Amino acid sequence: MNTVKPQAIYRKDYQPSAYLIRTTELSFDLSEDETIVSSKVHYYQNPNLTSQEPSLFLNGVNLELISILIDGVQPNYQLVDEGLEISDLADEFILEITTRIHPEKNTSLNGLYQSSGNFCTQCEAHGFRQITYYLDRPDVLSVFTVHIKANPSHYPVLLSNGNLISSKPGEVTWHDPSLKPCYLFALVAGDFAVLEDTYKTISGNEVALKIYVESHNIDKTQFAMDSLKRSFAWDEQRFGLEYDLDIYMIVAVDDFNMGAMENKGLNIFNSTYVLANPDTATDKDFINVEAVIGHEYFHNWTGNRVTCQDWFQLSLKEGLTVFRDQEFTSDLHSRSIKRIEDVNGLRTFQFAEDAGPMKHPVRPESYIEMNNFYTYTVYEKGAEVIRMIHTLLGETGFQSGMKLYFERHDGQAVTIDDFVAAMSDANDFDFKPFMVWYSQPGTPEVEVNTEYDTQQQIYKATFKQKSEHTYYLPIRYGLMNQRGEEIKQGVLVLDQNQKTFEFKDIQDEPIPSWLRGFSAPIKLTSNLETEQKIFLCEHDTDAFSRWDNAQALWLDLILKPNSIDEIKLFDAFESILDQETDYSLMSEMLTLPSERFLHLQVDEI
């Protein structure tokens, strides 16, 4: 029985591991009623620490210890709650441990468990400690070699990370040359059908692509394979990032507690995000499959090759990779529709999270249970923070920062500060005022009021932040004249609690289009009148702004019906129906706000 009381873990208390790992060799003997796991791990003292105790704590949960040896001799050790303590250690040693585990009884869906008779793993965030005693932390990286033995009639397919070294019926060896933390370890054993293909990388290397599913689902995998190849090509073209192993595998299982997991070279998916029947799947189904396939593949660099120092940095890999998968979908399909869908979800779910009792920063300062922080804030708001960096630097500057980030940190476990430093150094840009986005919870509220001086032909916009903290944020904008022509556009940087921007030589009072593309995740209120919102719905050159103003008009009609002229509103939408050629955009503009979003706009329901 676990008698340990949950204790809060604080980011400020982070300490590097006293010992690091050169190599990890794992052997699995899988059977129906138990699994024997043997580990042989090469430990050495962390050379970056000047003074340290010759002792080691290894995480371990629900394990039966069979044997333990250090350099062939039984060490001085003690079993404790959730782990194993070893003392009197040398500077460098080989630790061999054999444990017995029961995947067939593991209902947590963490560690090694059985799903529909197949063996499967989920090790992020703390699942590996349910497999063997180990330094289960993301900043300890190792090269892994994995041996798997199982009954070939029951488990003909035996998979793990990396490249296949040897194989015979019932026995395989896999070797992953990449340094990785144990949360990226994966093992799958079972009876699967496989769809196979190849992809030639930009440098000419041929990668074997394999998607494993239950046999009755094999006809639903072709779109996933096509999506995977598009993901490879897009990451090469947009980010210059190439795959680095000989094989890339996806396994789809029904019982998987996350949507998908980016284990190095062996992604494990919930079947929902891989299977698409061409006879019944909708366009939305196909795009969702493509996006999730892309997201997990993009983790190969943003999450695997460069990973997190600790779990407080979760948004380093997830926020950045969500941004990348959003851009993937935008580049392949409609950028405006993708942006509308993402912002709609952000406002509906993440803004609600930010306004509730569970609000937390993109980078939390403490946690008791890490799994509680796989949230809209860490993922979606984290992606919006990355998007603001992209907006401030532009595509060229952002790519320069990404290149420097990988040059500095490939094969390392790093922090959000390391990522931002690369962006800063590559562009000579001071991001210190920007970091409040990572440290503060809540959704910033900003108010903008405008005035026009007819004689001097100066248009002024005064932005005021209502939040306790001053946020550094980009406001993408456009100014339209009465003929529907854009006379100015660009990005304003709001870096003060209150700031006034002046636009000179403006011949007539313009109609402003603020926060184009939702350039910052804020709540913006303005002094735009109903007629101006209608005008922007019809004439704005920014598709997101057209949709956003349509949503504002629908909200006014529903919540404040006396404030709006229904005839003018519906005449405007009739005009849009007659003239708009982008039917997807028109559909979004005519769609009413969701009931859930409406609930967020009122104090009482």
LINMOVEN-V879362 format. One record per residue. N is the residue number from 1. RES is the residue in one letter. SS is DSSP state (h for helix, s for strand, l for the rest). OMEGA is omega in radians with two decimals (* if undefined). Layout:
n:N res:RES ss:SS omega:OMEGA
n:N res:RES ss:SS omega:OMEGA
This chain:
n:1 res:M ss:l omega:3.13
n:2 res:N ss:l omega:-3.10
n:3 res:T ss:l omega:-3.11
n:4 res:V ss:l omega:3.07
n:5 res:K ss:l omega:-3.14
n:6 res:P ss:l omega:3.13
n:7 res:Q ss:l omega:3.09
n:8 res:A ss:l omega:3.06
n:9 res:I ss:s omega:-3.03
n:10 res:Y ss:s omega:3.13
n:11 res:R ss:h omega:-3.10
n:12 res:K ss:h omega:-3.09
n:13 res:D ss:h omega:-3.10
n:14 res:Y ss:l omega:3.03
n:15 res:Q ss:l omega:3.07
n:16 res:P ss:l omega:3.12
n:17 res:S ss:l omega:3.11
n:18 res:A ss:l omega:3.11
n:19 res:Y ss:s omega:3.06
n:20 res:L ss:s omega:-3.04
n:21 res:I ss:s omega:3.06
n:22 res:R ss:s omega:-3.09
n:23 res:T ss:s omega:3.07
n:24 res:T ss:s omega:3.08
n:25 res:E ss:s omega:-3.09
n:26 res:L ss:s omega:3.06
n:27 res:S ss:s omega:-3.13
n:28 res:F ss:s omega:3.01
n:29 res:D ss:s omega:-3.01
n:30 res:L ss:s omega:3.02
n:31 res:S ss:l omega:-3.00
n:32 res:E ss:l omega:-3.01
n:33 res:D ss:l omega:3.06
n:34 res:E ss:l omega:3.04
n:35 res:T ss:s omega:3.08
n:36 res:I ss:s omega:-3.13
n:37 res:V ss:s omega:3.07
n:38 res:S ss:s omega:3.14
n:39 res:S ss:s omega:3.07
n:40 res:K ss:s omega:-2.95
n:41 res:V ss:s omega:-3.13
n:42 res:H ss:s omega:-3.13
n:43 res:Y ss:s omega:3.00
n:44 res:Y ss:s omega:-3.12
n:45 res:Q ss:s omega:3.12
n:46 res:N ss:l omega:-3.07
n:47 res:P ss:l omega:-3.12
n:48 res:N ss:l omega:3.12
n:49 res:L ss:l omega:-3.06
n:50 res:T ss:l omega:-3.14
n:51 res:S ss:l omega:-3.10
n:52 res:Q ss:l omega:3.11
n:53 res:E ss:l omega:3.12
n:54 res:P ss:l omega:-3.13
n:55 res:S ss:l omega:-3.03
n:56 res:L ss:s omega:3.01
n:57 res:F ss:s omega:3.11
n:58 res:L ss:s omega:3.11
n:59 res:N ss:s omega:3.08
n:60 res:G ss:l omega:-3.10
n:61 res:V ss:l omega:3.08
n:62 res:N ss:l omega:3.14
n:63 res:L ss:l omega:2.99
n:64 res:E ss:s omega:-3.12
n:65 res:L ss:s omega:3.11
n:66 res:I ss:s omega:-3.14
n:67 res:S ss:s omega:3.09
n:68 res:I ss:s omega:3.14
n:69 res:L ss:s omega:2.97
n:70 res:I ss:s omega:-3.08
n:71 res:D ss:l omega:3.07
n:72 res:G ss:l omega:-3.09
n:73 res:V ss:s omega:3.11
n:74 res:Q ss:l omega:-3.06
n:75 res:P ss:l omega:3.02
n:76 res:N ss:s omega:-3.05
n:77 res:Y ss:s omega:3.11
n:78 res:Q ss:s omega:3.04
n:79 res:L ss:s omega:3.13
n:80 res:V ss:s omega:3.11
n:81 res:D ss:l omega:3.08
n:82 res:E ss:l omega:3.08
n:83 res:G ss:s omega:-3.06
n:84 res:L ss:s omega:3.11
n:85 res:E ss:s omega:3.11
n:86 res:I ss:s omega:-3.11
n:87 res:S ss:s omega:3.12
n:88 res:D ss:l omega:-3.05
n:89 res:L ss:l omega:3.02
n:90 res:A ss:l omega:3.12
n:91 res:D ss:l omega:-3.11
n:92 res:E ss:s omega:-3.07
n:93 res:F ss:s omega:3.04
n:94 res:I ss:s omega:3.14
n:95 res:L ss:s omega:3.11
n:96 res:E ss:s omega:-3.11
n:97 res:I ss:s omega:3.02
n:98 res:T ss:s omega:-3.14
n:99 res:T ss:s omega:3.02
n:100 res:R ss:s omega:3.09
n:101 res:I ss:s omega:-3.07
n:102 res:H ss:l omega:3.12
n:103 res:P ss:h omega:-3.11
n:104 res:E ss:h omega:3.12
n:105 res:K ss:h omega:-3.05
n:106 res:N ss:l omega:-3.14
n:107 res:T ss:l omega:-3.14
n:108 res:S ss:l omega:-3.06
n:109 res:L ss:l omega:3.00
n:110 res:N ss:l omega:-3.05
n:111 res:G ss:s omega:3.10
n:112 res:L ss:s omega:-3.12
n:113 res:Y ss:s omega:3.11
n:114 res:Q ss:s omega:3.12
n:115 res:S ss:s omega:-3.13
n:116 res:S ss:l omega:3.11
n:117 res:G ss:l omega:3.12
n:118 res:N ss:s omega:3.05
n:119 res:F ss:s omega:-3.08
n:120 res:C ss:s omega:3.11
n:121 res:T ss:s omega:2.89
n:122 res:Q ss:s omega:-3.01
n:123 res:C ss:l omega:3.06
n:124 res:E ss:l omega:0.04
n:125 res:A ss:l omega:-3.02
n:126 res:H ss:l omega:-3.09
n:127 res:G ss:l omega:-3.05
n:128 res:F ss:h omega:3.14
n:129 res:R ss:h omega:3.04
n:130 res:Q ss:h omega:3.12
n:131 res:I ss:l omega:3.10
n:132 res:T ss:l omega:3.07
n:133 res:Y ss:l omega:-2.98
n:134 res:Y ss:s omega:2.98
n:135 res:L ss:l omega:-3.05
n:136 res:D ss:l omega:3.13
n:137 res:R ss:l omega:-2.98
n:138 res:P ss:l omega:-3.10
n:139 res:D ss:l omega:3.06
n:140 res:V ss:l omega:-3.03
n:141 res:L ss:l omega:-3.10
n:142 res:S ss:s omega:2.91
n:143 res:V ss:s omega:-3.07
n:144 res:F ss:s omega:2.90
n:145 res:T ss:s omega:-3.01
n:146 res:V ss:s omega:3.04
n:147 res:H ss:s omega:-3.14
n:148 res:I ss:s omega:3.04
n:149 res:K ss:s omega:3.12
n:150 res:A ss:l omega:3.10
n:151 res:N ss:l omega:-3.04
n:152 res:P ss:l omega:3.12
n:153 res:S ss:l omega:3.11
n:154 res:H ss:l omega:-3.04
n:155 res:Y ss:l omega:-3.11
n:156 res:P ss:l omega:-3.13
n:157 res:V ss:s omega:-3.13
n:158 res:L ss:s omega:-2.99
n:159 res:L ss:s omega:2.96
n:160 res:S ss:s omega:-3.08
n:161 res:N ss:l omega:2.95
n:162 res:G ss:l omega:-3.10
n:163 res:N ss:s omega:3.13
n:164 res:L ss:s omega:-3.10
n:165 res:I ss:s omega:3.13
n:166 res:S ss:s omega:-3.10
n:167 res:S ss:s omega:2.94
n:168 res:K ss:s omega:-3.07
n:169 res:P ss:l omega:3.08
n:170 res:G ss:l omega:-3.09
n:171 res:E ss:s omega:3.13
n:172 res:V ss:s omega:3.00
n:173 res:T ss:s omega:3.09
n:174 res:W ss:s omega:3.10
n:175 res:H ss:s omega:3.09
n:176 res:D ss:s omega:-3.10
n:177 res:P ss:s omega:-3.11
n:178 res:S ss:s omega:2.99
n:179 res:L ss:s omega:3.11
n:180 res:K ss:s omega:3.00
n:181 res:P ss:l omega:-3.05
n:182 res:C ss:h omega:3.13
n:183 res:Y ss:h omega:3.11
n:184 res:L ss:h omega:3.07
n:185 res:F ss:l omega:3.09
n:186 res:A ss:l omega:3.03
n:187 res:L ss:s omega:3.06
n:188 res:V ss:s omega:3.07
n:189 res:A ss:s omega:-3.14
n:190 res:G ss:s omega:-3.13
n:191 res:D ss:l omega:-3.05
n:192 res:F ss:l omega:2.87
n:193 res:A ss:s omega:-3.07
n:194 res:V ss:s omega:2.97
n:195 res:L ss:s omega:-3.05
n:196 res:E ss:s omega:3.08
n:197 res:D ss:s omega:3.08
n:198 res:T ss:s omega:3.05
n:199 res:Y ss:s omega:3.09
n:200 res:K ss:s omega:-3.09
n:201 res:T ss:l omega:-3.07
n:202 res:I ss:l omega:3.11
n:203 res:S ss:l omega:3.04
n:204 res:G ss:l omega:3.11
n:205 res:N ss:l omega:3.12
n:206 res:E ss:s omega:-3.11
n:207 res:V ss:s omega:3.05
n:208 res:A ss:s omega:3.13
n:209 res:L ss:s omega:-3.10
n:210 res:K ss:s omega:3.06
n:211 res:I ss:s omega:-3.10
n:212 res:Y ss:s omega:3.10
n:213 res:V ss:s omega:2.99
n:214 res:E ss:l omega:-2.93
n:215 res:S ss:h omega:-3.09
n:216 res:H ss:h omega:-3.14
n:217 res:N ss:h omega:-3.01
n:218 res:I ss:h omega:-3.12
n:219 res:D ss:h omega:-3.11
n:220 res:K ss:h omega:-3.00
n:221 res:T ss:l omega:-3.03
n:222 res:Q ss:h omega:-3.13
n:223 res:F ss:h omega:3.09
n:224 res:A ss:h omega:3.11
n:225 res:M ss:h omega:3.11
n:226 res:D ss:h omega:3.12
n:227 res:S ss:h omega:3.13
n:228 res:L ss:h omega:3.14
n:229 res:K ss:h omega:3.07
n:230 res:R ss:h omega:3.12
n:231 res:S ss:h omega:3.08
n:232 res:F ss:h omega:-3.05
n:233 res:A ss:h omega:-3.11
n:234 res:W ss:h omega:-3.11
n:235 res:D ss:h omega:3.05
n:236 res:E ss:h omega:-3.04
n:237 res:Q ss:h omega:-3.04
n:238 res:R ss:h omega:-3.05
n:239 res:F ss:h omega:-3.13
n:240 res:G ss:l omega:-3.06
n:241 res:L ss:l omega:-3.03
n:242 res:E ss:l omega:3.11
n:243 res:Y ss:l omega:-2.91
n:244 res:D ss:l omega:3.09
n:245 res:L ss:l omega:-3.14
n:246 res:D ss:l omega:-3.02
n:247 res:I ss:s omega:3.05
n:248 res:Y ss:s omega:-3.03
n:249 res:M ss:s omega:3.01
n:250 res:I ss:s omega:3.05
n:251 res:V ss:s omega:3.12
n:252 res:A ss:s omega:3.10
n:253 res:V ss:s omega:-3.09
n:254 res:D ss:l omega:-3.07
n:255 res:D ss:l omega:3.13
n:256 res:F ss:l omega:-2.94
n:257 res:N ss:l omega:3.00
n:258 res:M ss:l omega:3.09
n:259 res:G ss:l omega:3.13
n:260 res:A ss:s omega:-3.11
n:261 res:M ss:s omega:-2.96
n:262 res:E ss:l omega:-3.14
n:263 res:N ss:l omega:-3.03
n:264 res:K ss:l omega:3.06
n:265 res:G ss:l omega:-3.11
n:266 res:L ss:s omega:3.12
n:267 res:N ss:s omega:3.05
n:268 res:I ss:s omega:-3.05
n:269 res:F ss:s omega:2.79
n:270 res:N ss:s omega:-3.03
n:271 res:S ss:h omega:-3.10
n:272 res:T ss:h omega:-3.01
n:273 res:Y ss:h omega:3.10
n:274 res:V ss:l omega:-2.99
n:275 res:L ss:l omega:3.08
n:276 res:A ss:l omega:3.12
n:277 res:N ss:l omega:-3.08
n:278 res:P ss:l omega:-3.13
n:279 res:D ss:l omega:-3.04
n:280 res:T ss:l omega:-3.08
n:281 res:A ss:l omega:3.09
n:282 res:T ss:l omega:3.06
n:283 res:D ss:h omega:3.14
n:284 res:K ss:h omega:3.10
n:285 res:D ss:h omega:-3.12
n:286 res:F ss:h omega:-3.12
n:287 res:I ss:h omega:3.12
n:288 res:N ss:h omega:3.09
n:289 res:V ss:h omega:-3.14
n:290 res:E ss:h omega:-3.10
n:291 res:A ss:h omega:-3.12
n:292 res:V ss:h omega:3.05
n:293 res:I ss:h omega:3.13
n:294 res:G ss:h omega:-3.11
n:295 res:H ss:h omega:-3.09
n:296 res:E ss:h omega:3.09
n:297 res:Y ss:h omega:-3.10
n:298 res:F ss:h omega:3.06
n:299 res:H ss:l omega:-3.11
n:300 res:N ss:l omega:3.06
n:301 res:W ss:l omega:-3.08
n:302 res:T ss:s omega:-3.13
n:303 res:G ss:l omega:-3.12
n:304 res:N ss:l omega:3.12
n:305 res:R ss:l omega:2.98
n:306 res:V ss:s omega:-3.05
n:307 res:T ss:s omega:-3.01
n:308 res:C ss:s omega:3.05
n:309 res:Q ss:l omega:3.11
n:310 res:D ss:l omega:-3.03
n:311 res:W ss:h omega:3.01
n:312 res:F ss:h omega:-3.13
n:313 res:Q ss:h omega:-3.04
n:314 res:L ss:h omega:-3.11
n:315 res:S ss:h omega:3.06
n:316 res:L ss:h omega:3.13
n:317 res:K ss:h omega:-3.04
n:318 res:E ss:h omega:3.11
n:319 res:G ss:h omega:3.14
n:320 res:L ss:h omega:-3.10
n:321 res:T ss:h omega:3.02
n:322 res:V ss:h omega:3.08
n:323 res:F ss:h omega:-3.12
n:324 res:R ss:h omega:3.14
n:325 res:D ss:h omega:3.04
n:326 res:Q ss:h omega:3.12
n:327 res:E ss:h omega:3.08
n:328 res:F ss:h omega:3.13
n:329 res:T ss:h omega:-3.14
n:330 res:S ss:h omega:-3.13
n:331 res:D ss:h omega:-3.09
n:332 res:L ss:h omega:-3.06
n:333 res:H ss:l omega:-3.12
n:334 res:S ss:l omega:3.14
n:335 res:R ss:h omega:-3.09
n:336 res:S ss:h omega:-3.13
n:337 res:I ss:h omega:3.10
n:338 res:K ss:h omega:-3.13
n:339 res:R ss:h omega:3.11
n:340 res:I ss:h omega:-3.13
n:341 res:E ss:h omega:-3.12
n:342 res:D ss:h omega:-3.12
n:343 res:V ss:h omega:3.10
n:344 res:N ss:h omega:3.10
n:345 res:G ss:h omega:3.14
n:346 res:L ss:h omega:-3.12
n:347 res:R ss:h omega:-3.08
n:348 res:T ss:h omega:-3.00
n:349 res:F ss:h omega:-3.07
n:350 res:Q ss:h omega:3.09
n:351 res:F ss:h omega:3.09
n:352 res:A ss:h omega:3.10
n:353 res:E ss:h omega:3.13
n:354 res:D ss:h omega:-3.10
n:355 res:A ss:h omega:-3.04
n:356 res:G ss:l omega:-3.09
n:357 res:P ss:l omega:-3.13
n:358 res:M ss:l omega:-3.12
n:359 res:K ss:l omega:-3.12
n:360 res:H ss:l omega:3.11
n:361 res:P ss:l omega:3.03
n:362 res:V ss:l omega:3.01
n:363 res:R ss:l omega:-3.11
n:364 res:P ss:l omega:3.11
n:365 res:E ss:l omega:3.13
n:366 res:S ss:s omega:3.01
n:367 res:Y ss:s omega:2.99
n:368 res:I ss:l omega:3.08
n:369 res:E ss:l omega:-3.03
n:370 res:M ss:h omega:-3.09
n:371 res:N ss:h omega:3.10
n:372 res:N ss:h omega:-3.07
n:373 res:F ss:h omega:2.97
n:374 res:Y ss:l omega:-2.87
n:375 res:T ss:l omega:3.03
n:376 res:Y ss:h omega:-3.12
n:377 res:T ss:h omega:-3.11
n:378 res:V ss:h omega:-3.08
n:379 res:Y ss:h omega:-2.98
n:380 res:E ss:h omega:3.08
n:381 res:K ss:h omega:3.06
n:382 res:G ss:h omega:3.09
n:383 res:A ss:h omega:3.11
n:384 res:E ss:h omega:3.09
n:385 res:V ss:h omega:3.06
n:386 res:I ss:h omega:-3.13
n:387 res:R ss:h omega:3.09
n:388 res:M ss:h omega:3.07
n:389 res:I ss:h omega:3.11
n:390 res:H ss:h omega:3.14
n:391 res:T ss:h omega:-3.12
n:392 res:L ss:h omega:-3.06
n:393 res:L ss:h omega:-3.00
n:394 res:G ss:h omega:-3.08
n:395 res:E ss:h omega:-3.10
n:396 res:T ss:h omega:3.13
n:397 res:G ss:h omega:3.13
n:398 res:F ss:h omega:3.14
n:399 res:Q ss:h omega:3.06
n:400 res:S ss:h omega:3.10
n:401 res:G ss:h omega:3.10
n:402 res:M ss:h omega:-3.13
n:403 res:K ss:h omega:3.13
n:404 res:L ss:h omega:3.11
n:405 res:Y ss:h omega:-3.14
n:406 res:F ss:h omega:3.10
n:407 res:E ss:h omega:-3.10
n:408 res:R ss:h omega:-2.83
n:409 res:H ss:h omega:3.09
n:410 res:D ss:l omega:-3.13
n:411 res:G ss:l omega:-3.11
n:412 res:Q ss:s omega:3.00
n:413 res:A ss:s omega:-2.94
n:414 res:V ss:s omega:-3.05
n:415 res:T ss:l omega:3.02
n:416 res:I ss:h omega:3.13
n:417 res:D ss:h omega:3.11
n:418 res:D ss:h omega:3.12
n:419 res:F ss:h omega:-3.11
n:420 res:V ss:h omega:3.10
n:421 res:A ss:h omega:3.10
n:422 res:A ss:h omega:3.09
n:423 res:M ss:h omega:-3.12
n:424 res:S ss:h omega:-3.06
n:425 res:D ss:h omega:-3.12
n:426 res:A ss:h omega:-3.05
n:427 res:N ss:h omega:-3.08
n:428 res:D ss:l omega:-3.06
n:429 res:F ss:l omega:-3.11
n:430 res:D ss:l omega:-3.14
n:431 res:F ss:l omega:-3.11
n:432 res:K ss:h omega:3.13
n:433 res:P ss:h omega:-3.08
n:434 res:F ss:h omega:-2.96
n:435 res:M ss:h omega:3.07
n:436 res:V ss:h omega:3.10
n:437 res:W ss:h omega:3.14
n:438 res:Y ss:h omega:-2.98
n:439 res:S ss:h omega:-3.04
n:440 res:Q ss:l omega:3.04
n:441 res:P ss:l omega:3.07
n:442 res:G ss:l omega:3.13
n:443 res:T ss:l omega:3.13
n:444 res:P ss:l omega:3.07
n:445 res:E ss:s omega:-3.08
n:446 res:V ss:s omega:3.10
n:447 res:E ss:s omega:3.09
n:448 res:V ss:s omega:3.06
n:449 res:N ss:s omega:-3.05
n:450 res:T ss:s omega:3.02
n:451 res:E ss:s omega:-3.09
n:452 res:Y ss:s omega:3.09
n:453 res:D ss:s omega:-3.06
n:454 res:T ss:l omega:-3.08
n:455 res:Q ss:l omega:-3.11
n:456 res:Q ss:l omega:-3.12
n:457 res:Q ss:l omega:3.10
n:458 res:I ss:s omega:3.09
n:459 res:Y ss:s omega:-3.10
n:460 res:K ss:s omega:3.05
n:461 res:A ss:s omega:-3.14
n:462 res:T ss:s omega:3.12
n:463 res:F ss:s omega:3.13
n:464 res:K ss:s omega:3.10
n:465 res:Q ss:s omega:-3.13
n:466 res:K ss:l omega:-3.06
n:467 res:S ss:l omega:3.11
n:468 res:E ss:l omega:-3.12
n:469 res:H ss:l omega:3.08
n:470 res:T ss:l omega:-3.13
n:471 res:Y ss:l omega:3.06
n:472 res:Y ss:l omega:-3.00
n:473 res:L ss:s omega:3.10
n:474 res:P ss:s omega:3.06
n:475 res:I ss:s omega:3.06
n:476 res:R ss:s omega:-3.00
n:477 res:Y ss:s omega:2.96
n:478 res:G ss:s omega:3.05
n:479 res:L ss:s omega:-3.09
n:480 res:M ss:s omega:3.01
n:481 res:N ss:l omega:-3.04
n:482 res:Q ss:l omega:3.11
n:483 res:R ss:l omega:3.14
n:484 res:G ss:l omega:3.13
n:485 res:E ss:l omega:3.12
n:486 res:E ss:s omega:-3.10
n:487 res:I ss:s omega:3.04
n:488 res:K ss:s omega:3.04
n:489 res:Q ss:s omega:3.14
n:490 res:G ss:s omega:-3.13
n:491 res:V ss:s omega:3.03
n:492 res:L ss:s omega:3.10
n:493 res:V ss:s omega:3.10
n:494 res:L ss:s omega:-3.06
n:495 res:D ss:l omega:3.11
n:496 res:Q ss:l omega:3.10
n:497 res:N ss:l omega:3.06
n:498 res:Q ss:s omega:-3.08
n:499 res:K ss:s omega:3.12
n:500 res:T ss:s omega:3.09
n:501 res:F ss:s omega:3.14
n:502 res:E ss:s omega:3.07
n:503 res:F ss:s omega:-3.04
n:504 res:K ss:l omega:3.11
n:505 res:D ss:l omega:3.07
n:506 res:I ss:l omega:-2.95
n:507 res:Q ss:l omega:3.10
n:508 res:D ss:l omega:-3.13
n:509 res:E ss:l omega:-3.08
n:510 res:P ss:l omega:3.00
n:511 res:I ss:s omega:-3.03
n:512 res:P ss:s omega:3.02
n:513 res:S ss:s omega:-3.05
n:514 res:W ss:s omega:3.02
n:515 res:L ss:l omega:3.11
n:516 res:R ss:h omega:-3.14
n:517 res:G ss:h omega:-3.07
n:518 res:F ss:h omega:-3.00
n:519 res:S ss:l omega:3.04
n:520 res:A ss:l omega:-3.10
n:521 res:P ss:l omega:-3.07
n:522 res:I ss:l omega:2.95
n:523 res:K ss:s omega:-3.08
n:524 res:L ss:s omega:3.01
n:525 res:T ss:s omega:-3.09
n:526 res:S ss:s omega:3.10
n:527 res:N ss:l omega:3.07
n:528 res:L ss:l omega:3.09
n:529 res:E ss:l omega:-3.09
n:530 res:T ss:h omega:-3.12
n:531 res:E ss:h omega:3.12
n:532 res:Q ss:h omega:3.09
n:533 res:K ss:h omega:3.09
n:534 res:I ss:h omega:3.12
n:535 res:F ss:h omega:-3.13
n:536 res:L ss:h omega:3.07
n:537 res:C ss:h omega:-3.07
n:538 res:E ss:h omega:-2.89
n:539 res:H ss:h omega:-3.06
n:540 res:D ss:l omega:3.12
n:541 res:T ss:l omega:3.12
n:542 res:D ss:l omega:-3.05
n:543 res:A ss:h omega:3.13
n:544 res:F ss:h omega:-3.13
n:545 res:S ss:h omega:3.10
n:546 res:R ss:h omega:3.11
n:547 res:W ss:h omega:-3.08
n:548 res:D ss:h omega:3.11
n:549 res:N ss:h omega:3.05
n:550 res:A ss:h omega:3.10
n:551 res:Q ss:h omega:3.12
n:552 res:A ss:h omega:3.12
n:553 res:L ss:h omega:3.09
n:554 res:W ss:h omega:3.11
n:555 res:L ss:h omega:3.11
n:556 res:D ss:h omega:-3.12
n:557 res:L ss:h omega:-3.10
n:558 res:I ss:h omega:-3.01
n:559 res:L ss:h omega:-3.13
n:560 res:K ss:l omega:-3.00
n:561 res:P ss:h omega:-3.12
n:562 res:N ss:h omega:-3.08
n:563 res:S ss:h omega:-3.00
n:564 res:I ss:l omega:3.10
n:565 res:D ss:l omega:-3.05
n:566 res:E ss:h omega:-3.10
n:567 res:I ss:h omega:3.11
n:568 res:K ss:h omega:-3.11
n:569 res:L ss:h omega:-3.07
n:570 res:F ss:h omega:3.01
n:571 res:D ss:h omega:3.13
n:572 res:A ss:h omega:-3.14
n:573 res:F ss:h omega:3.05
n:574 res:E ss:h omega:3.09
n:575 res:S ss:h omega:3.11
n:576 res:I ss:h omega:3.12
n:577 res:L ss:h omega:-3.10
n:578 res:D ss:h omega:-2.95
n:579 res:Q ss:h omega:-3.02
n:580 res:E ss:l omega:3.12
n:581 res:T ss:l omega:3.09
n:582 res:D ss:l omega:-3.03
n:583 res:Y ss:h omega:3.09
n:584 res:S ss:h omega:3.11
n:585 res:L ss:h omega:3.13
n:586 res:M ss:h omega:3.12
n:587 res:S ss:h omega:3.12
n:588 res:E ss:h omega:-3.12
n:589 res:M ss:h omega:-3.12
n:590 res:L ss:h omega:-3.14
n:591 res:T ss:l omega:-3.13
n:592 res:L ss:l omega:3.04
n:593 res:P ss:l omega:-3.11
n:594 res:S ss:l omega:3.11
n:595 res:E ss:h omega:3.14
n:596 res:R ss:h omega:3.12
n:597 res:F ss:h omega:3.10
n:598 res:L ss:h omega:3.13
n:599 res:H ss:h omega:-3.11
n:600 res:L ss:h omega:-3.07
n:601 res:Q ss:l omega:-3.08
n:602 res:V ss:l omega:-3.14
n:603 res:D ss:l omega:3.14
n:604 res:E ss:l omega:-3.13
n:605 res:I ss:l omega:*
